[in-house]
Amino acid sequence: MIGMTTRQRQRGVAMVIGMIMLVLITLLVVSAINSGSINLRIAGNMQAEEGARAVAQQAIEQVMGASAKFYPTPTGINYQASPAGPLSTAANYDINNDGIPDYTVWVAPPVCKVAAKEVPGRTADCINGARAGLYCWDTVWEVVGTATDSVTGVKQVVTQGITIRFAPGFNPTTVNC
């Protein structure tokens, strides 16, 4: 009789232990799923940030490639695009080629930080200009680009410096340098 009572008690304990183990395993699985989805969101946010930074850098490089954007009047560019097409004639930032612009990009007008006469001149034009009292100018400019992802709203601001040599005739006071 004593043997029967012990067996009956063991059956109940085994079921309770089994239920506890089942709950623990379920909690571990739910925790792993949550951790995986959080990591996926983090990776997606990092990808959106890097994409916006790359687009802003690309727009800055387009501005830096055109010296007319610096003198006589510094001008930026606005690549804000709509589904019907870009509002400017510049590149439409549609990264995934689905026909819908992915980024709104704005590059502020370049800001002249420093201008210095090039003495002695490094080219024949600069040397001859200096003899006539017209100097070439070495300038340092700051260009700031801002890109916003239209889907996630991620915004990145990129600041780039550039040095430009201007031929005789450049007037640094017209660009507040």
C-alpha positions as CSV (number, residue, x, y, z in Angstrom):
1,M,0.0,0.0,0.0
2,I,2.8,2.4,0.8
3,G,4.3,1.6,-2.7
4,M,1.1,2.7,-4.4
5,T,0.9,6.0,-2.7
6,T,4.5,6.9,-3.6
7,R,3.8,6.1,-7.3
8,Q,0.8,8.2,-7.3
9,R,2.7,11.1,-5.8
10,Q,5.5,10.8,-8.4
11,R,3.1,10.9,-11.3
12,G,1.8,14.3,-10.1
13,V,5.3,15.7,-9.5
14,A,6.4,14.6,-13.0
15,M,3.5,16.5,-14.5
16,V,4.2,19.7,-12.5
17,I,7.9,19.5,-13.4
18,G,7.0,19.0,-17.1
19,M,4.7,22.0,-17.1
20,I,7.4,24.2,-15.5
21,M,9.9,23.1,-18.1
22,L,7.4,23.8,-20.9
23,V,6.8,27.3,-19.5
24,L,10.5,28.0,-19.3
25,I,11.1,26.8,-22.9
26,T,8.2,29.0,-24.1
27,L,9.7,32.0,-22.3
28,L,13.1,31.3,-23.9
29,V,11.6,31.1,-27.4
30,V,9.6,34.3,-27.0
31,S,12.7,36.1,-25.7
32,A,14.7,34.9,-28.7
33,I,12.1,36.1,-31.1
34,N,11.9,39.5,-29.5
35,S,15.7,39.8,-29.5
36,G,15.8,38.9,-33.2
37,S,13.2,41.5,-34.2
38,I,14.9,44.2,-32.2
39,N,18.2,43.5,-33.9
40,L,16.5,43.5,-37.3
41,R,15.1,47.0,-36.5
42,I,18.5,48.3,-35.4
43,A,20.1,47.0,-38.6
44,G,17.3,48.6,-40.7
45,N,17.8,52.0,-39.0
46,M,21.6,51.8,-39.5
47,Q,21.0,51.0,-43.2
48,A,18.7,54.0,-43.5
49,E,21.2,56.3,-41.8
50,E,24.1,55.1,-44.0
51,G,21.9,55.5,-47.2
52,A,21.0,59.1,-46.3
53,R,24.6,59.9,-45.5
54,A,25.8,58.5,-48.8
55,V,23.1,60.5,-50.7
56,A,24.0,63.7,-48.9
57,Q,27.7,63.2,-49.7
58,Q,26.9,62.5,-53.4
59,A,25.0,65.8,-53.6
60,I,27.8,67.7,-51.9
61,E,30.3,66.2,-54.5
62,Q,28.0,67.5,-57.3
63,V,28.1,71.0,-55.9
64,M,31.9,70.8,-55.3
65,G,32.3,69.7,-59.0
66,A,31.0,73.0,-60.3
67,S,33.1,76.1,-59.5
68,A,30.2,78.3,-60.6
69,K,28.4,77.2,-57.4
70,F,31.0,79.1,-55.4
71,Y,31.7,82.3,-57.3
72,P,30.4,85.0,-58.0
73,T,27.3,84.0,-56.0
74,P,27.5,80.8,-53.8
75,T,24.5,78.7,-54.5
76,G,23.3,75.4,-53.2
77,I,21.0,72.9,-54.7
78,N,17.6,71.6,-53.8
79,Y,17.0,68.0,-54.9
80,Q,13.6,67.7,-53.3
81,A,11.7,65.3,-55.5
82,S,8.1,64.5,-55.9
83,P,6.5,61.4,-57.4
84,A,6.0,63.2,-60.6
85,G,9.7,63.9,-60.8
86,P,12.4,66.1,-59.3
87,L,11.6,69.8,-58.7
88,S,15.1,70.6,-60.1
89,T,17.0,69.4,-63.1
90,A,19.5,67.6,-60.8
91,A,19.6,63.9,-60.0
92,N,16.5,62.2,-58.7
93,Y,17.5,60.2,-55.7
94,D,15.6,57.0,-56.3
95,I,18.0,54.4,-54.8
96,N,16.0,51.3,-55.6
97,N,14.8,52.3,-59.1
98,D,11.1,51.8,-58.3
99,G,10.2,55.2,-59.8
100,I,9.5,56.8,-56.4
101,P,12.1,59.2,-55.0
102,D,13.6,57.8,-51.8
103,Y,15.4,60.9,-50.5
104,T,15.0,64.6,-50.1
105,V,18.4,66.3,-50.4
106,W,19.3,69.9,-49.9
107,V,22.8,71.4,-50.1
108,A,23.1,74.8,-48.5
109,P,25.0,77.5,-50.4
110,P,28.8,77.1,-49.8
111,V,30.2,79.3,-47.2
112,C,33.7,80.8,-47.7
113,K,35.7,80.4,-44.5
114,V,39.1,81.8,-45.5
115,A,40.6,83.5,-48.5
116,A,44.3,84.3,-48.9
117,K,46.4,85.8,-51.7
118,E,48.6,83.2,-53.4
119,V,52.0,84.7,-53.0
120,P,54.1,83.7,-54.8
121,G,51.9,82.5,-57.6
122,R,52.0,78.9,-58.6
123,T,51.0,79.2,-62.2
124,A,52.0,81.6,-65.0
125,D,48.6,83.4,-64.8
126,C,49.0,83.9,-61.1
127,I,52.6,85.2,-61.4
128,N,51.7,87.6,-64.2
129,G,48.5,88.7,-62.4
130,A,50.6,89.4,-59.2
131,R,52.9,91.6,-61.3
132,A,49.9,93.7,-62.3
133,G,48.5,93.8,-58.8
134,L,45.9,91.0,-59.4
135,Y,46.4,88.0,-57.3
136,C,45.2,84.4,-57.4
137,W,43.3,83.4,-54.3
138,D,43.4,80.2,-52.2
139,T,40.1,79.8,-50.5
140,V,38.6,77.3,-48.1
141,W,34.9,76.6,-48.3
142,E,32.4,74.7,-46.2
143,V,29.5,72.8,-47.9
144,V,26.7,71.3,-45.9
145,G,24.3,68.7,-47.3
146,T,21.1,67.3,-45.6
147,A,19.4,64.2,-46.8
148,T,16.1,62.9,-45.4
149,D,14.7,59.4,-46.1
150,S,11.1,59.8,-47.3
151,V,10.1,56.4,-45.8
152,T,11.7,56.3,-42.4
153,G,12.3,60.0,-41.8
154,V,15.9,59.5,-41.0
155,K,17.9,62.7,-41.5
156,Q,21.6,63.0,-42.0
157,V,23.7,66.2,-42.2
158,V,27.1,66.0,-43.8
159,T,29.7,68.8,-43.7
160,Q,32.5,68.8,-46.2
161,G,35.4,71.2,-46.7
162,I,37.1,72.1,-50.0
163,T,39.9,74.4,-51.1
164,I,39.6,76.2,-54.4
165,R,42.1,78.4,-56.2
166,F,40.6,81.3,-58.0
167,A,42.3,83.2,-60.9
168,P,43.1,86.9,-60.7
169,G,39.9,88.9,-60.6
170,F,38.3,86.9,-57.7
171,N,37.0,89.3,-55.0
172,P,36.6,87.7,-51.6
173,T,34.5,90.5,-50.2
174,T,31.7,89.5,-52.6
175,V,31.4,86.1,-50.9
176,N,31.9,87.4,-47.3
177,C,35.2,85.6,-47.0
